[in-house]
Amino acid sequence: DENKQIVSAKNSTIPPFSQIEEGSDGFHVAVEVENHPEDMGRGIYAKEDIAEGTLVWTSTYTAEHTEGWQFRTLLMNLPKHLACDLSIWSYPVRSKNHHGGSICSDLDRDTLFNQADRLEDVNVEDRMVDDPGRDHCIGKIYSTRDIKAGEQLLLWYGDFVHRKAWLDLGL
């Protein structure tokens, strides 16, 4: 609710607090958060086999910041430990509706998707949804091949991240 006051309801997919069920998020398949045995930190792992082409996640809890002040205001209104996490887990994308870019803040477990070390290790991809009123913060993640239970779900950030957006927004 705080975020909708900052970015407006049209730039947030986050439902009203009263409609959020405990444990709900944007995942459509059974996943769990596990620590990577080597150096990736926490990550998202399949709890069951996932067939190629399966919808894995939808941006149900995502805020889009089209102005730098919106992102700064949100961070300033959060407890310090959450602001630090959000600043690390938010990502810049190219804008299609205005000059520069936008900052997307996913507020569910999908923030723990790790990037694959090599393109051939990618097993999920973010397919942005074309919504005329929104930028690229509305996405859906699909499996790109069959994934076995226990396997980490890995993205390639270069498919959607636009680093210059940080500068375009004065951040």
C-alpha angles and dihedrals in degrees: 000000000000090000093051089056089055103041100021127246093273091062096050131070091190111119120226112283091247090061097050113104119212110266094013122139139145098282119119095185133053110271137159135202113242136169113253110241093230127027111319097089116213120358144169116266130188114247091197137016114289120204122226112271095025119146102244104174141003125200095252095145104037131130122201118209111198094173127048092231091060092058093043091049092051092049092049091053095053128081109267096252092052093044089054092050093046093050090053096044098044118093138200123241134184115264123235097179103048142009116294121000148294135245116232121205115192110199102195138064093292088084084079096064105123127213117248116244090226132027091238089062094059111113102168132042135198113235110192116223116234105236114163093212097048139055125228100301093098107082144152124211118214132185112253095200139003110298123203124223109269094028119126116244108234131192133190105234092199089073092071112005117102106187094190090069089077089062094039088058094044094249 
